[in-house]
Amino acid sequence: MKLLITEPIDFSEKALKLLKNNFKVETLDHIDQLSKTIFDVEVLFVRLGIVLDSDLLSKANNLKFICTPTTGLDHIDVEYCLENKIKILSLKGEYNFLGSIPSTAEHTWTLLTAINRKLFLASTSVTQKIWDRNKFKSFNLDQKKLGILGLGRVGKQVAKYAQCFGMQVYAYDTDVSKNFEGVVLLDSPEKLFKVSDFISIHIPFEDSNFKFVSEEYISLMKPLACIINTSRGKIWDEKAIVEALVNHNIRGVATDVVYNELSENTFDSPILKLDVLHHNCIITPHIAGATYDSMKQTEIFIVNKLISELYE
């Protein structure tokens, strides 16, 4: 079978060897070439650098599998794949394996501590030859309240880090059976947003979760609260987040995702138009899962999943 790796840079050598033992493997030199080369491909291996919409997928006459080492699938037209019997192999639902991957939780914690201590603003100030510590006074994390929205795999990892820092940890999840030692479960998102000094978002994007973090919930946050998003940009009302920060209704925002990141209109996202030199905001380009270690582990896992699918 012909298999095409669309983003081969730093691809796991072990995963590549496994693929070459089982497939005719080709790699894409540039993403713009995909529409011209996809017509006879039977297996596509993608990350997050490309959107597989129906227009592009309709050019793939022989496509049987899409492999993506991600939990989210908003970069793939899932409905088209279902209608055309294209099987998607992803990390969605692979809870046991995902529990061994710490990269998103680690990046969440990096963003939380950085936004709390205004690190970007402080560092930028020094590069501008301003040495003024009084501008950047902050707060301890010890005994502060962390609210975790979504107590899944990443949420539990973040809870563990928070406990090490002496924080009081609260959580809300639609699955009332979820629990974690030392975490106080609340029965509504309203209570979570009211009580928390920090909010960390860890719910998956689905149509039902579009702008789940609404203007209403944001308005309940404390004026000194910070919010961190390493989930998806469509989970929150980005415009309301920006307005709350600019109007000093919240203290800080840190995000690894933006609303339009999977389109050519990425920089139309309201948060990317924010003057980050004058507001406590940190934005990173969806790098939470992008560690060499985690990417290699997930690629090997997906390759083995594909081989098992074919030969079981």
Residue pairs with C-beta under 8 A, 6 or more apart in sequence:
1 23
1 24
1 42
1 43
1 64
2 23
2 24
2 26
2 40
2 41
2 42
2 43
2 62
3 19
3 23
3 24
3 25
3 26
3 41
3 42
3 43
3 44
3 45
4 25
4 26
4 27
4 28
4 34
4 37
4 38
4 41
4 43
4 44
4 45
5 11
5 16
5 19
5 25
5 26
5 27
5 28
5 45
6 28
6 31
6 34
6 44
6 45
6 46
6 47
6 49
6 50
7 28
7 31
7 46
7 47
7 49
7 50
8 27
8 28
10 292
10 295
11 27
11 299
12 295
12 296
12 299
12 300
14 296
14 300
15 296
15 299
15 300
15 302
15 303
16 25
18 300
18 303
18 304
18 307
19 25
19 45
19 303
22 307
22 310
23 43
26 37
26 41
28 34
28 37
31 49
31 50
34 50
34 56
35 56
35 59
38 44
38 56
38 59
38 60
38 63
39 59
39 60
39 61
39 62
40 61
40 62
41 60
41 62
41 63
42 62
42 63
42 64
42 65
43 63
43 64
43 65
43 66
43 67
43 306
44 52
44 60
44 63
44 65
44 66
44 67
45 67
45 68
45 302
46 52
46 66
46 67
46 68
46 75
46 76
47 68
47 69
47 70
48 70
48 75
48 262
48 286
50 75
51 75
51 76
51 262
51 263
52 66
52 75
52 76
52 77
53 77
53 80
54 77
54 80
57 63
57 77
57 80
57 81
57 84
57 86
58 80
60 86
63 84
63 86
64 85
64 86
64 87
65 86
65 87
65 88
65 89
65 306
65 309
66 76
66 81
66 86
66 87
66 88
66 89
67 89
67 90
67 302
67 303
67 305
67 306
68 75
68 76
68 88
68 89
68 90
68 91
68 302
69 90
69 91
69 295
69 298
69 299
69 301
69 302
70 90
70 91
70 289
70 298
71 90
71 91
71 92
71 98
71 204
72 92
72 204
72 205
72 232
73 88
73 90
73 92
74 205
74 232
74 234
74 262
75 262
76 88
78 88
80 86
81 87
81 88
87 309
89 302
89 305
89 306
89 309
90 302
91 97
91 98
91 298
91 301
91 302
92 204
94 301
95 153
97 301
98 153
99 153
100 297
101 289
101 294
101 297
101 298
102 157
102 294
103 288
103 289
103 290
103 291
103 293
103 294
104 154
104 157
104 230
104 288
104 289
105 154
105 157
105 158
105 161
106 291
107 230
107 256
107 284
107 287
107 288
107 289
108 154
108 158
108 200
108 202
108 228
108 230
108 288
109 158
109 161
111 228
111 230
111 254
111 255
111 256
111 282
111 284
112 146
112 198
112 200
112 226
112 228
112 254
113 119
113 141
114 120
114 254
114 282
115 226
115 228
115 252
115 253
115 254
115 280
115 281
115 282
116 138
116 139
116 141
116 198
116 226
116 252
117 136
117 138
118 136
118 138
118 252
118 280
119 282
120 276
120 280
120 281
120 282
121 135
121 136
121 277
121 280
122 135
122 136
124 277
125 131
125 132
125 135
125 136
139 197
139 224
141 162
141 165
141 166
141 167
142 165
142 166
142 167
143 166
143 167
143 168
144 167
144 168
144 197
144 198
145 167
145 168
145 169
145 170
145 195
145 196
145 197
145 198
146 158
146 159
146 162
146 167
146 168
146 169
146 170
146 196
146 197
146 198
146 200
147 170
147 171
147 172
147 192
147 193
147 195
147 196
147 198
147 199
147 200
148 155
148 158
148 159
148 169
148 170
148 171
148 172
148 183
148 200
148 202
149 155
149 171
149 172
149 189
149 192
149 199
149 200
149 201
149 202
149 203
149 213
150 171
150 172
150 173
150 201
150 202
150 203
150 204
150 231
151 159
151 171
151 172
151 173
151 175
151 178
151 179
151 180
151 183
151 185
151 202
152 173
152 178
152 202
152 203
152 204
154 202
154 230
155 171
155 173
155 180
155 200
155 202
156 180
158 200
158 202
159 169
159 171
159 180
159 182
159 183
162 169
163 169
163 182
167 198
168 184
169 182
169 183
169 184
170 183
170 184
170 185
170 186
170 192
170 195
170 196
171 178
171 180
171 183
171 184
171 185
171 186
171 192
172 185
172 186
172 187
172 188
172 189
172 191
172 192
173 185
176 185
176 187
178 185
179 185
186 192
186 195
189 212
189 217
190 217
190 220
192 199
193 199
193 217
193 218
193 220
193 221
194 220
194 221
194 222
196 221
196 222
196 225
197 222
197 224
197 225
197 226
198 225
198 226
198 227
198 228
199 221
199 225
199 226
199 227
199 228
200 227
200 228
200 230
201 213
201 227
201 228
201 229
201 230
201 231
201 235
201 236
202 230
202 231
203 209
203 212
203 231
203 235
204 231
204 232
205 231
205 232
205 234
205 235
209 234
209 235
210 234
210 235
211 234
211 235
211 236
211 237
212 235
212 236
213 227
213 229
213 235
213 236
213 237
213 241
214 236
214 237
214 240
215 237
215 240
218 227
218 236
218 237
218 240
218 241
218 244
218 249
218 250
219 244
219 249
221 227
221 244
221 249
221 250
222 250
223 248
223 249
223 250
223 251
224 250
224 251
225 250
225 251
226 250
226 251
226 252
226 253
226 254
226 280
227 236
227 241
227 250
227 252
227 253
227 254
228 253
228 254
228 255
229 235
229 236
229 254
229 255
229 256
229 257
230 255
230 256
230 257
230 288
231 257
232 257
233 255
233 257
233 258
233 259
233 260
233 261
233 269
234 259
235 257
238 258
238 259
238 269
238 270
238 271
239 270
241 253
241 270
241 271
242 253
242 270
242 271
242 273
242 274
243 249
244 250
245 252
245 253
245 274
245 279
245 280
245 281
246 274
246 279
251 280
252 280
252 281
252 282
253 271
253 279
253 280
253 281
253 282
254 281
254 282
254 283
255 271
255 282
255 283
255 284
256 283
256 284
256 285
256 286
256 287
256 288
257 286
258 266
258 269
258 271
258 272
258 283
259 269
259 270
259 271
260 266
260 267
260 268
260 269
261 269
261 285
261 286
266 272
267 273
271 281
271 283
272 283
274 281
276 282
276 283
289 295
289 298
